[in-house]
Amino acid sequence: MPSNPYESQPPKAFWRSGVSERNLLGISDIFQPKFEIDRTVRISCAGSCFAQHIGAQFKKRGFNYIDLETPPPALSRERWHVFGYDLYSARYGNIYTPRQLIQMLARARDELKPVEAAYIDDNGRARDPFRPAIEPDGFADIDELESDRRYHLSQVDSMLDQTDLFVFTLGLTEAWECIGDSVVLPTCPGTVGGTFDPAKYRFKNFDYEETLQDMNAFIALAREKNPKMKFLLTVSPVPLTATATDQHVLPATIYSKSVLRAVAGALSQKHDFVDYFPSYELIASHPMRAMYYMPNLRNVAAEGVAQAMDVFFFAIGDQSADIERSDQATPVEASSDDLVCEEAILETFSQ
């Protein structure tokens, strides 16, 4: 009998044998999936911009990936992402916070009618406040926007009926909400679209309890609709482009990621139908020495994406994890340059 519990722990449980003396490029025991994920599992994906990498890999490797809003035939392949196609399982764009996620579901169930219906520009063109980047020049008018939105929300509702595994990447705690009804927007008005008015909009930085409550609410509603649904959570390793708090952007980023990581861990520990994949740790933790970031220390390099995806697919037993690394790091599927990330526009306001 061991003299203490640590004597029976495996090498991965110790920092020296699990990290400092390991070749981190060959790490393979950092993730043990809770449930089987094979090509019969119907998979949907949503989240912040880093989630686009995950969805692309499921598609590339031939998994049963749900995409319910496909591009029109006349739209060239090079323009799909510009118009919000081929990014996620529906054309909802980036979902940065759990509050945004749960409110999207409420809108799809016709349980929430936001006060903010549209951004109208000087030419009369309309932009969806909840998907401001999906039409680069906006819709022709409010009628066209509302028609597209009705179809989109019907597909969101249908997606949950069809999903066996919902993959969600938590990205931010900072958000902007409408004062009139506390509905959260994906971007600050006046950045991607709309006009900022402090009488209409306010800054919101979600704490741990709020974030956990929102994720629990989404999971409960999703499983009410589809009782067998499982969830795979990740945390985006992409730092904040800018913060609206009075803090330096570095501690603001650490706060945000700490809250999201703690929530993901709590949900995974509590539920056997929720799992957590440590893409954040594989890319952003200090043993990686920032080698998976581009020189701006924000955008994730193609090699970092490929490494994290290799670890995940190897862990779930996918034989296509042996794909050549040079093949994985294609501009469309692994480079951050091709991501649609509305938050990145905040860099243009830097002084």
C-alpha positions as CSV (number, residue, x, y, z in Angstrom):
1,M,0.0,0.0,0.0
2,P,1.4,3.4,-0.9
3,S,2.3,5.7,1.9
4,N,0.4,8.6,0.3
5,P,-2.0,9.1,-2.7
6,Y,0.7,10.7,-4.8
7,E,2.8,7.6,-5.0
8,S,0.2,5.9,-7.2
9,Q,-0.3,8.8,-9.5
10,P,0.8,8.4,-13.2
11,P,3.6,10.4,-14.8
12,K,1.1,12.9,-16.3
13,A,0.1,14.0,-12.8
14,F,3.5,15.5,-12.0
15,W,4.9,18.7,-13.5
16,R,8.4,17.3,-14.1
17,S,7.3,14.1,-15.9
18,G,4.1,15.6,-17.4
19,V,5.5,18.9,-18.7
20,S,9.1,20.0,-18.1
21,E,10.8,16.8,-19.2
22,R,8.3,16.2,-22.0
23,N,8.5,17.0,-25.7
24,L,5.3,19.1,-25.7
25,L,4.9,18.6,-29.5
26,G,4.3,14.9,-28.8
27,I,1.9,15.3,-25.8
28,S,-0.9,12.8,-26.2
29,D,-2.4,12.1,-22.7
30,I,-3.7,15.6,-21.9
31,F,-7.2,14.7,-23.0
32,Q,-9.3,11.6,-22.2
33,P,-12.7,12.0,-23.9
34,K,-15.7,11.1,-21.7
35,F,-17.8,9.7,-24.6
36,E,-17.3,8.3,-28.1
37,I,-17.2,10.7,-31.0
38,D,-17.3,8.9,-34.3
39,R,-18.6,9.6,-37.8
40,T,-22.1,8.6,-36.9
41,V,-22.4,11.5,-34.3
42,R,-24.2,14.5,-35.6
43,I,-22.0,17.5,-34.7
44,S,-22.9,21.2,-34.5
45,C,-20.4,24.0,-33.7
46,A,-20.6,27.6,-32.4
47,G,-18.6,30.1,-30.5
48,S,-15.9,32.7,-30.9
49,C,-13.8,32.9,-33.9
50,F,-11.4,30.2,-32.8
51,A,-14.3,27.7,-33.1
52,Q,-14.1,28.1,-36.8
53,H,-10.9,26.0,-36.8
54,I,-12.7,23.2,-35.0
55,G,-15.6,23.1,-37.3
56,A,-13.3,23.1,-40.3
57,Q,-11.4,20.1,-39.0
58,F,-14.6,18.1,-38.4
59,K,-15.6,18.7,-42.0
60,K,-12.1,18.0,-43.4
61,R,-11.9,14.7,-41.6
62,G,-15.2,13.5,-42.8
63,F,-17.3,13.7,-39.6
64,N,-21.1,14.1,-39.7
65,Y,-20.9,17.9,-39.4
66,I,-24.2,19.8,-39.6
67,D,-24.3,22.9,-41.8
68,L,-27.9,24.1,-42.4
69,E,-27.3,27.4,-44.1
70,T,-25.3,26.6,-47.2
71,P,-24.1,29.3,-49.7
72,P,-26.1,30.0,-52.8
73,P,-24.6,28.5,-56.0
74,A,-23.8,31.9,-57.5
75,L,-21.5,32.9,-54.6
76,S,-17.9,31.9,-55.3
77,R,-16.0,29.7,-52.8
78,E,-13.6,32.6,-52.0
79,R,-16.6,34.7,-50.8
80,W,-18.3,32.2,-48.6
81,H,-16.7,33.3,-45.3
82,V,-17.2,37.0,-46.2
83,F,-20.9,36.4,-46.2
84,G,-21.0,34.2,-43.1
85,Y,-21.3,30.8,-44.8
86,D,-19.2,27.7,-44.1
87,L,-18.1,29.1,-40.7
88,Y,-20.5,27.4,-38.3
89,S,-23.5,25.0,-38.3
90,A,-25.8,27.9,-39.1
91,R,-25.2,31.4,-40.3
92,Y,-25.1,33.1,-36.9
93,G,-21.6,34.4,-37.0
94,N,-19.4,34.5,-34.0
95,I,-21.1,33.9,-30.6
96,Y,-18.7,35.4,-28.1
97,T,-20.6,34.9,-24.8
98,P,-22.9,32.3,-23.3
99,R,-25.5,35.1,-22.8
100,Q,-25.5,35.7,-26.6
101,L,-25.9,31.9,-27.1
102,I,-28.9,31.5,-24.8
103,Q,-30.6,34.6,-26.2
104,M,-30.1,33.3,-29.7
105,L,-31.9,30.1,-28.7
106,A,-34.7,32.2,-27.0
107,R,-35.1,34.2,-30.3
108,A,-35.3,30.9,-32.3
109,R,-38.0,29.6,-29.9
110,D,-39.9,32.9,-30.4
111,E,-39.5,33.6,-26.6
112,L,-37.5,36.8,-27.0
113,K,-38.4,39.9,-29.2
114,P,-35.4,42.3,-28.9
115,V,-36.0,46.0,-29.0
116,E,-33.1,46.4,-31.4
117,A,-34.4,45.2,-34.7
118,A,-31.9,46.6,-37.2
119,Y,-29.2,49.1,-37.9
120,I,-30.2,51.3,-40.8
121,D,-27.5,53.3,-42.5
122,D,-27.7,56.6,-44.4
123,N,-28.5,54.7,-47.6
124,G,-31.4,52.8,-46.1
125,R,-29.6,49.5,-46.0
126,A,-30.2,47.3,-43.0
127,R,-27.8,45.3,-40.9
128,D,-28.7,42.6,-38.4
129,P,-27.5,43.7,-34.9
130,F,-27.0,40.1,-33.9
131,R,-25.1,39.1,-37.1
132,P,-23.6,42.4,-38.1
133,A,-20.9,40.9,-40.4
134,I,-22.8,38.4,-42.4
135,E,-23.8,40.9,-45.1
136,P,-20.7,43.1,-45.8
137,D,-22.9,45.9,-47.3
138,G,-26.0,45.1,-45.3
139,F,-29.4,44.0,-46.6
140,A,-31.3,46.0,-49.2
141,D,-34.0,47.0,-46.6
142,I,-35.6,45.9,-43.3
143,D,-37.9,43.5,-45.1
144,E,-35.1,41.5,-46.7
145,L,-33.3,41.4,-43.3
146,E,-36.3,40.1,-41.5
147,S,-37.0,37.5,-44.1
148,D,-33.4,36.2,-43.8
149,R,-33.6,36.3,-40.0
150,R,-36.8,34.3,-39.9
151,Y,-35.2,31.6,-42.1
152,H,-32.0,31.7,-40.0
153,L,-33.7,31.3,-36.7
154,S,-35.8,28.4,-38.0
155,Q,-32.5,26.7,-39.0
156,V,-31.1,27.3,-35.5
157,D,-34.2,25.6,-34.0
158,S,-33.8,22.8,-36.5
159,M,-30.1,22.4,-35.7
160,L,-30.8,21.6,-32.1
161,D,-33.2,18.9,-33.0
162,Q,-30.6,17.2,-35.2
163,T,-27.6,17.6,-33.0
164,D,-26.0,14.8,-31.0
165,L,-22.9,16.8,-29.9
166,F,-22.8,20.5,-29.6
167,V,-19.3,22.0,-29.6
168,F,-19.0,25.5,-28.1
169,T,-15.9,27.7,-27.8
170,L,-16.2,30.3,-25.0
171,G,-14.5,33.4,-26.1
172,L,-15.2,36.5,-24.1
173,T,-16.8,37.9,-20.9
174,E,-17.0,41.4,-22.1
175,A,-20.0,42.4,-24.1
176,W,-22.4,45.3,-24.9
177,E,-26.1,45.1,-24.2
178,C,-29.2,47.1,-25.0
179,I,-30.4,49.0,-21.9
180,G,-34.0,48.6,-22.9
181,D,-34.2,44.8,-22.6
182,S,-30.7,43.7,-21.6
183,V,-30.2,41.8,-24.9
184,V,-26.5,41.2,-25.7
185,L,-25.0,42.2,-29.0
186,P,-21.9,40.5,-30.5
187,T,-20.2,43.8,-31.1
188,C,-20.3,47.3,-29.8
189,P,-22.5,49.5,-31.9
190,G,-20.5,51.9,-33.9
191,T,-17.8,49.3,-34.7
192,V,-19.1,46.8,-37.2
193,G,-22.4,48.5,-37.6
194,G,-24.9,50.8,-36.0
195,T,-24.2,54.1,-34.1
196,F,-23.1,54.1,-30.4
197,D,-25.5,55.9,-28.1
198,P,-24.7,55.7,-24.3
199,A,-28.4,56.2,-23.6
200,K,-29.2,53.0,-25.5
201,Y,-26.2,50.7,-24.9
202,R,-24.1,49.8,-21.9
203,F,-21.0,47.7,-21.2
204,K,-21.3,44.4,-19.5
205,N,-18.4,42.2,-18.2
206,F,-19.9,38.9,-17.1
207,D,-18.6,37.3,-13.9
208,Y,-18.3,33.6,-13.1
209,E,-21.8,33.1,-11.6
210,E,-23.5,34.8,-14.5
211,T,-21.5,32.8,-17.1
212,L,-22.2,29.5,-15.3
213,Q,-25.9,30.3,-15.0
214,D,-26.1,31.2,-18.7
215,M,-24.3,28.0,-19.8
216,N,-26.5,25.9,-17.5
217,A,-29.6,27.6,-18.9
218,F,-28.5,26.8,-22.5
219,I,-27.7,23.2,-21.7
220,A,-31.1,22.7,-19.9
221,L,-33.1,24.2,-22.8
222,A,-31.1,22.3,-25.4
223,R,-31.6,19.0,-23.6
224,E,-35.3,19.8,-23.1
225,K,-35.5,19.9,-26.8
226,N,-33.1,17.1,-27.4
227,P,-32.6,15.0,-24.2
228,K,-29.6,13.0,-25.5
229,M,-27.5,15.9,-26.6
230,K,-23.9,16.1,-25.4
231,F,-21.6,19.0,-25.2
232,L,-17.9,19.6,-25.8
233,L,-16.6,22.9,-24.5
234,T,-13.3,24.7,-25.3
235,V,-11.9,28.1,-24.4
236,S,-10.5,30.3,-27.1
237,P,-6.7,31.0,-26.7
238,V,-7.1,34.3,-28.6
239,P,-6.5,37.3,-26.2
240,L,-8.8,40.3,-26.2
241,T,-8.1,42.8,-29.0
242,A,-9.2,45.6,-26.6
243,T,-11.0,46.0,-23.3
244,A,-13.7,48.4,-22.4
245,T,-12.8,48.2,-18.7
246,D,-10.4,50.6,-16.9
247,Q,-7.8,47.8,-16.7
248,H,-4.8,47.1,-18.9
249,V,-5.7,44.7,-21.6
250,L,-3.4,41.9,-20.2
251,P,-5.1,41.4,-16.8
252,A,-8.5,42.0,-18.5
253,T,-7.7,39.1,-20.8
254,I,-6.6,36.9,-18.0
255,Y,-9.8,37.7,-16.1
256,S,-11.9,36.8,-19.1
257,K,-10.1,33.5,-19.8
258,S,-10.0,32.5,-16.2
259,V,-13.8,32.9,-15.8
260,L,-14.5,31.0,-19.0
261,R,-12.0,28.2,-18.1
262,A,-13.5,27.8,-14.6
263,V,-17.0,27.6,-16.0
264,A,-16.0,25.0,-18.6
265,G,-14.3,23.0,-15.9
266,A,-17.2,23.2,-13.5
267,L,-19.7,22.0,-16.1
268,S,-17.4,19.2,-17.2
269,Q,-16.9,18.0,-13.6
270,K,-20.7,18.1,-12.8
271,H,-22.2,16.5,-15.9
272,D,-21.2,13.2,-17.6
273,F,-22.7,14.6,-20.9
274,V,-20.3,17.7,-20.9
275,D,-16.6,17.4,-21.7
276,Y,-13.8,19.9,-21.9
277,F,-11.0,19.9,-24.4
278,P,-7.9,21.9,-23.4
279,S,-7.1,23.7,-26.6
280,Y,-6.5,26.8,-24.5
281,E,-3.8,25.1,-22.4
282,L,-2.2,23.5,-25.5
283,I,-1.8,26.9,-27.1
284,A,-1.8,29.6,-24.5
285,S,-0.2,28.1,-21.4
286,H,3.3,29.3,-20.5
287,P,5.1,25.9,-21.2
288,M,4.3,26.6,-24.9
289,R,6.5,29.7,-24.7
290,A,4.1,31.6,-27.1
291,M,5.5,29.5,-30.0
292,Y,2.0,28.9,-31.4
293,Y,1.2,32.6,-31.7
294,M,2.0,35.0,-34.6
295,P,4.4,37.9,-33.8
296,N,1.5,40.1,-32.6
297,L,1.0,37.5,-29.8
298,R,-2.7,37.4,-30.5
299,N,-3.4,35.5,-33.7
300,V,-2.8,31.7,-33.4
301,A,-0.4,30.3,-36.0
302,A,-1.4,27.5,-38.3
303,E,1.0,25.1,-36.5
304,G,-0.7,25.8,-33.2
305,V,-4.2,25.0,-34.6
306,A,-2.8,21.9,-36.2
307,Q,-1.2,20.7,-33.0
308,A,-4.3,21.2,-30.9
309,M,-6.5,19.4,-33.5
310,D,-4.0,16.5,-33.8
311,V,-4.2,16.0,-30.0
312,F,-8.0,16.0,-30.1
313,F,-8.5,13.7,-33.0
314,F,-5.8,11.3,-31.8
315,A,-7.6,11.1,-28.4
316,I,-11.0,10.2,-29.9
317,G,-9.3,7.5,-32.0
318,D,-9.6,9.1,-35.4
319,Q,-7.2,7.5,-37.8
320,S,-7.1,10.7,-40.0
321,A,-5.1,12.3,-37.2
322,D,-2.1,11.0,-39.2
323,I,-2.8,13.6,-42.0
324,E,0.4,15.4,-43.0
325,R,0.9,18.6,-41.0
326,S,1.5,20.5,-44.2
327,D,-1.8,19.4,-45.4
328,Q,-3.6,20.5,-42.3
329,A,-2.2,24.0,-42.3
330,T,-4.1,25.2,-45.4
331,P,-5.1,28.9,-45.5
332,V,-8.8,28.1,-45.3
333,E,-8.7,25.5,-42.6
334,A,-6.0,26.5,-40.2
335,S,-4.7,30.0,-40.6
336,S,-6.0,32.8,-38.5
337,D,-5.8,35.0,-41.5
338,D,-9.0,33.5,-42.9
339,L,-11.0,33.7,-39.7
340,V,-14.0,36.1,-39.5
341,C,-13.5,37.8,-36.2
342,E,-15.5,41.0,-35.7
343,E,-13.7,41.8,-32.5
344,A,-10.4,42.3,-34.4
345,I,-11.8,45.5,-35.8
346,L,-11.2,47.1,-32.4
347,E,-7.5,47.3,-33.3
348,T,-8.3,50.0,-35.8
349,F,-9.4,52.3,-32.9
350,S,-6.0,52.0,-31.2
351,Q,-4.3,55.3,-30.6
